[in-house]
Amino acid sequence: MDRILNVRTNTLHKPRTDTSEQRTECGALLHVPRDHVEEVSGADFETTAAVSQCGRCFEDGGGY
């Protein structure tokens, strides 16, 4: 898994690398149900107009 996609908002996030309760670097998905979240490969998934990157997880992102 390279990225986490919130399918409700179409926003990509970076996953956490520690054992924290949070799934993402920014913590924005802490209270989002698991059925609204997909694990995707960054190599196979490019951002498009319909999908944005989280502004807290990525320097060039615009979401949240």
TIGU-100733 format. One line per 10 residues: for each residue x, y, z of C-alpha. Coordinates in steps of 0.05 Angstrom, whole numbers, plus 5000, padded with zeros to 4 digits. Example, Ala and Ser with C-alpha at 12.3 -4.5 7.8 and 13.67 -1.06 7.14 Angstrom:
<semis>
5246:4910:5156 ~ 5273:4979:5143
</semis>
This chain:
<semis>
5000:5000:5000 ~ 5028:5067:4979 ~ 4968:5112:4989 ~ 4901:5114:5024 ~ 4841:5140:4985 ~ 4779:5169:5018 ~ 4727:5147:4967 ~ 4675:5196:4993 ~ 4718:5258:4983 ~ 4765:5228:4929
4826:5251:4969 ~ 4892:5214:4973 ~ 4931:5209:5038 ~ 4998:5182:5060 ~ 4994:5122:5108 ~ 5025:5125:5177 ~ 5087:5083:5186 ~ 5081:5074:5261 ~ 5031:5034:5302 ~ 4988:5094:5317
4912:5088:5317 ~ 4911:5138:5259 ~ 4914:5108:5189 ~ 4942:5171:5156 ~ 4999:5220:5168 ~ 4949:5277:5178 ~ 4899:5239:5220 ~ 4840:5263:5178 ~ 4812:5193:5170 ~ 4811:5176:5244
4735:5176:5247 ~ 4721:5156:5174 ~ 4689:5087:5168 ~ 4734:5034:5137 ~ 4684:5022:5080 ~ 4698:5094:5057 ~ 4773:5081:5052 ~ 4813:5043:4999 ~ 4887:5025:4999 ~ 4917:5040:4931
4986:5034:4900 ~ 5018:5102:4885 ~ 5054:5072:4825 ~ 4988:5051:4793 ~ 4946:5111:4814 ~ 4955:5182:4788 ~ 4917:5241:4814 ~ 4866:5269:4765 ~ 4817:5326:4767 ~ 4769:5280:4804
4821:5260:4857 ~ 4861:5308:4899 ~ 4918:5300:4948 ~ 4911:5318:5021 ~ 4944:5385:5035 ~ 4969:5360:5103 ~ 5000:5296:5075 ~ 5029:5324:5011 ~ 5064:5392:5001 ~ 5032:5402:4934
4963:5377:4956 ~ 4902:5420:4960 ~ 4850:5379:4998 ~ 4831:5390:5071
</semis>
